[in-house]
Amino acid sequence: MNTLGYDGKVAVITGAGGGLGRQHALFLASRGALIVVNDLGGAVDGGGSDASAAQKVVDEIRAAGGEAVANHDSVSTPEGGESIIKTAIDAYGRVDIVINNAGILRDKTFHNMTSEFVDPVIDVHLKGAFNVTRPAWIHMREQGYGRVISTSSAAGIFGNFGQANYGAAKMGLVGFTRVLAAEGAKYNIKANVIAPLALTRMTENLMGAIGDKLDPSLVTPIVAWLAHEDCDVSGEIYSVGGGRVARVFIGETQGFYKPGLTLEDVRDNWTQIRDTDGYQIPANLPEETGMFFNAMKDAS
């Protein structure tokens, strides 16, 4: 069996001073990638900073014979994102892989949630992906190659109590990725999303007894595959944790069609509208719009 490698590929990994990001960085470096380890070094809620977090991972990589540089900018501002990518260009002359992994938590039930809980979470998770990926995207388009992996969450895709801010940001990354997949297709830029389940600093108080089975290193294989030049999928979502990997998809039922649709038509055909038999998985907006056209054509 051939071993997959990343010789000469430059990977920027945000939030890589610990947890999932650190595992991604160590693994890709062990397979020949040149790594930019980005981490502000803040607390779980985003407060504070500590430059040593990123440097420690760089030191680990170098001690193992790999190549890496540290960056301590915040992903939460456009200037920070630009600086992160500039670090890659200055050190290695290119950027091939972006792994949007940086994150914070500020959980609160929705009726108690104020802007101090919402804005920083959106800034780091969702805007952070914009801020880092956009300057990298310019280089990826020019070189005709790129891989973008963003870290979503089941809290966004399926919902979780007390995480309206986090869930909104994480589901936003799905929409972000679907658009990148469409726009990057002709430039050989592929973008995908993971929804990981792992024991990290952000989840250590939530996992209970099962946490021992959720080593962060078990998330890295799917990230590494999505980051590899041989992987040909784009715009997809993968749930991963504890050694299990599964595709998550957004499907649409066949639905109900009637010209001049009324409120009572919706009521009387509610079962058919919700029936998942024969569902489809549109890859993009044109495919989903085509489902409308097909329904109208078939009924004419």
GISUL-V324430 format. One record per run of one state. SS is the DSSP state (hx for helix, st for strand, lp for the rest). FROM is the first residue (numbers start at 1). TO is the last residue. Records with the same first field share a line. If there is no record, write none. Layout:
SS = FROM-TO, FROM-TO
This chain:
lp = 1-9, 14-18, 31-33, 39-51, 64-66, 72-77, 93-96, 101-109, 113-114, 144-145, 153-153, 158-163, 188-188, 197-207, 214-216, 227-236, 242-243, 249-251, 253-262, 269-269, 275-279, 281-284, 300-300
st = 10-13, 34-38, 67-71, 97-100, 146-152, 189-196, 237-241, 244-248, 252-252, 280-280
hx = 19-30, 52-63, 78-92, 110-112, 115-143, 154-157, 164-187, 208-213, 217-226, 263-268, 270-274, 285-299
